[in-house]
């Protein structure tokens, strides 16, 4: 189980680093925006603010767009 988690972590880390080192500004913006929105939503959850769910969903959506591979990349 631990090896599977480690492998998943390494795959996600490699994808994030690939996006950050790439030349596509849209993907970089989506990645940073997604990270900011998900982090902000978790902070809002801690202070009991209601709209944290919306920010979390938007953040995950942006992250999924940023980390999506094009069919030619696979």
C-alpha positions as CSV (number, residue, x, y, z in Angstrom):
1,X,0.0,0.0,0.0
2,X,2.8,2.4,0.9
3,X,4.6,1.8,-2.4
4,X,1.4,2.5,-4.3
5,X,1.0,5.8,-2.5
6,X,4.6,6.7,-3.1
7,X,4.3,5.9,-6.8
8,X,1.1,8.0,-7.1
9,X,2.8,10.9,-5.3
10,X,5.8,10.7,-7.6
11,X,3.6,10.6,-10.8
12,X,1.7,13.7,-9.6
13,X,4.9,15.5,-8.6
14,X,6.4,14.8,-12.1
15,X,3.2,16.1,-13.8
16,X,3.3,19.3,-11.7
17,X,7.0,19.9,-12.3
18,X,6.4,19.2,-16.1
19,X,3.7,21.9,-16.2
20,X,5.8,24.4,-14.3
21,X,8.9,23.8,-16.5
22,X,6.8,23.9,-19.7
23,X,6.2,26.8,-21.9
24,X,2.4,26.9,-21.8
25,X,1.3,29.9,-19.7
26,X,-2.3,28.8,-19.7
27,X,-1.4,25.5,-18.0
28,X,0.9,27.3,-15.5
29,X,-1.9,29.7,-14.7
30,X,-4.4,27.0,-14.2
31,X,-2.1,25.1,-12.0
32,X,-1.3,28.1,-9.8
33,X,-4.9,29.1,-9.7
34,X,-6.0,25.7,-8.8
35,X,-3.5,25.4,-6.0
36,X,-4.5,28.9,-4.6
37,X,-8.2,28.1,-4.8
38,X,-7.9,24.7,-3.1
39,X,-5.7,26.1,-0.4
40,X,-8.0,29.1,0.2
41,X,-11.0,26.8,0.4
42,X,-9.3,24.6,3.1
43,X,-8.5,27.8,5.1
44,X,-12.1,28.9,4.8
45,X,-13.2,25.4,5.9
46,X,-11.1,25.9,9.1
47,X,-12.7,29.2,9.9
48,X,-16.2,27.8,9.1
49,X,-16.9,30.0,6.1
50,X,-19.7,28.6,3.9
51,X,-18.5,29.0,0.3
52,X,-15.4,26.9,0.7
53,X,-17.0,24.1,-1.3
54,X,-17.4,26.3,-4.4
55,X,-13.7,27.3,-4.2
56,X,-12.6,23.8,-3.6
57,X,-14.5,22.5,-6.7
58,X,-13.1,25.3,-8.8
59,X,-9.6,24.7,-7.6
60,X,-9.8,20.9,-8.4
61,X,-11.3,21.7,-11.8
62,X,-8.4,24.1,-12.6
63,X,-5.9,21.5,-11.4
64,X,-7.5,18.8,-13.5
65,X,-7.3,21.1,-16.6
66,X,-3.7,22.0,-15.9
67,X,-2.5,18.4,-15.4
68,X,-4.5,16.9,-18.3
69,X,-2.4,15.4,-20.9
70,X,-3.0,16.0,-24.6
71,X,-3.6,12.8,-26.6
72,X,-0.3,13.4,-28.5
73,X,1.6,13.5,-25.2
74,X,0.8,10.0,-24.0
